[in-house]
Amino acid sequence: MLQCLFSYCLPYILPYFQWSFYHFIDYVIQEVRTELSLEKMMASICGVVAPKPARSIEYPENEAIPPLTSDRKRLQNRLAARKYRNKRADALNKRKSELAELRKKQDRLKAEETSLAAEILECKLLLKEKVNIDLAEDVRI
């Protein structure tokens, strides 16, 4: 019986011996996913709602899950690169807004410095006039 089963399955299994173990596993996973999608379709036709299986890797809905490991790794890399670029752009925008706030603060402080310098100069002039007036009064006496 085992020989009969082996001879029956051999034409179907033989092409997979040329694949690596990981390619074979990916193929089996893809076949299982295909069967699950067919079961979901049949369940939706019959009106039965099947729970959505949890995935460890979140793929965008518009991108199909690639069957081979290299394609899956490429997709994972593309998603990670997109996430990194978004994170980097957010950090850059945050730094730009902080820079704009600091420049506003710097302009405000420069204006305050200018007004204080003018006030100090005015005080010095008033003091100098007062001292000159006091010296002139001392000389007249």
C-alpha positions as CSV (number, residue, x, y, z in Angstrom):
1,M,0.0,0.0,0.0
2,L,2.8,2.4,0.8
3,Q,4.4,1.6,-2.5
4,C,1.1,2.3,-4.3
5,L,0.8,5.6,-2.4
6,F,4.4,6.6,-3.2
7,S,4.0,5.7,-6.9
8,Y,0.8,7.7,-7.0
9,C,2.3,10.8,-5.3
10,L,5.7,10.6,-7.0
11,P,4.8,12.6,-10.1
12,Y,3.4,15.3,-7.9
13,I,6.2,15.4,-5.4
14,L,9.1,15.0,-7.8
15,P,9.2,18.6,-9.1
16,Y,9.4,19.8,-5.5
17,F,12.7,17.9,-4.8
18,Q,14.4,20.5,-7.0
19,W,13.3,23.3,-4.7
20,S,15.0,24.2,-1.5
21,F,13.3,23.3,1.7
22,Y,12.2,26.9,2.2
23,H,10.7,27.2,-1.2
24,F,8.8,24.0,-0.6
25,I,7.5,25.3,2.7
26,D,6.5,28.6,1.1
27,Y,4.7,26.7,-1.6
28,V,2.8,24.6,1.0
29,I,1.9,27.7,2.9
30,Q,0.6,29.3,-0.3
31,E,-1.5,26.2,-1.1
32,V,-3.0,26.2,2.4
33,R,-3.8,29.9,2.1
34,T,-5.5,29.2,-1.3
35,E,-7.6,26.5,0.3
36,L,-8.5,28.8,3.2
37,S,-9.5,31.5,0.8
38,L,-11.7,29.0,-1.1
39,E,-13.2,27.9,2.2
40,K,-13.9,31.5,3.1
41,M,-15.5,32.1,-0.3
42,M,-17.7,29.0,0.2
43,A,-18.6,30.1,3.7
44,S,-19.5,33.6,2.5
45,I,-21.7,32.0,-0.2
46,C,-23.4,29.9,2.4
47,G,-23.8,32.9,4.8
48,V,-21.3,31.7,7.4
49,V,-18.8,34.3,8.6
50,A,-15.3,32.9,9.3
51,P,-13.0,34.7,11.7
52,K,-10.1,36.6,10.2
53,P,-6.8,34.8,11.0
54,A,-4.1,36.8,12.7
55,R,-0.9,37.4,10.8
56,S,2.5,38.2,12.3
57,I,3.4,40.4,9.4
58,E,1.0,43.1,8.4
59,Y,0.8,43.3,4.6
60,P,-1.1,46.1,2.9
61,E,-4.4,44.9,1.6
62,N,-3.6,45.9,-2.0
63,E,-0.4,43.8,-2.1
64,A,-0.7,40.0,-2.4
65,I,1.4,37.8,-0.2
66,P,4.2,36.5,-2.3
67,P,4.7,32.7,-2.4
68,L,8.5,32.6,-2.2
69,T,10.7,33.6,0.6
70,S,12.8,36.0,-1.5
71,D,9.7,37.8,-2.7
72,R,8.4,37.9,0.9
73,K,11.7,39.3,2.2
74,R,11.6,41.9,-0.6
75,L,8.1,42.9,0.4
76,Q,9.1,43.1,4.1
77,N,12.1,45.2,3.2
78,R,10.0,47.5,1.1
79,L,7.5,48.0,3.9
80,A,10.3,48.5,6.5
81,A,11.9,51.1,4.1
82,R,8.6,52.9,3.7
83,K,8.1,52.9,7.5
84,Y,11.6,54.2,8.1
85,R,11.2,57.0,5.5
86,N,7.9,58.1,7.1
87,K,9.5,58.1,10.5
88,R,12.5,60.1,9.2
89,A,10.2,62.6,7.5
90,D,8.1,63.0,10.7
91,A,11.3,63.7,12.7
92,L,12.5,66.2,10.1
93,N,9.1,68.0,10.2
94,K,9.3,68.1,14.0
95,R,12.8,69.6,13.8
96,K,11.7,72.2,11.3
97,S,8.8,73.3,13.5
98,E,11.1,73.5,16.5
99,L,13.6,75.6,14.4
100,A,10.8,77.9,13.3
101,E,9.7,78.4,17.0
102,L,13.3,79.0,18.1
103,R,13.8,81.6,15.3
104,K,10.6,83.4,16.4
105,K,11.9,83.4,20.0
106,Q,15.3,84.7,18.8
107,D,13.7,87.6,16.8
108,R,11.6,88.5,19.9
109,L,14.6,88.5,22.1
110,K,16.6,90.6,19.6
111,A,13.8,93.2,19.6
112,E,13.7,93.2,23.4
113,E,17.5,93.6,23.4
114,T,17.3,96.5,21.1
115,S,14.6,98.2,23.2
116,L,16.6,97.6,26.4
117,A,19.7,99.0,24.8
118,A,17.8,102.1,23.7
119,E,16.4,102.5,27.2
120,I,19.9,102.1,28.8
121,L,21.3,104.7,26.4
122,E,18.4,107.1,27.3
123,C,19.1,106.5,31.0
124,K,22.8,107.2,30.5
125,L,22.0,110.5,28.7
126,L,19.7,111.6,31.5
127,L,22.3,110.7,34.1
128,K,25.0,112.6,32.1
129,E,22.7,115.6,31.9
130,K,21.9,115.5,35.6
131,V,25.6,115.2,36.5
132,N,26.5,118.1,34.1
133,I,23.7,120.2,35.6
134,D,24.9,119.4,39.2
135,L,28.5,120.3,38.2
136,A,27.4,123.6,36.6
137,E,25.5,124.5,39.8
138,D,28.6,123.7,41.9
139,V,30.7,126.0,39.7
140,R,28.3,129.0,40.0
141,I,28.4,129.0,43.7
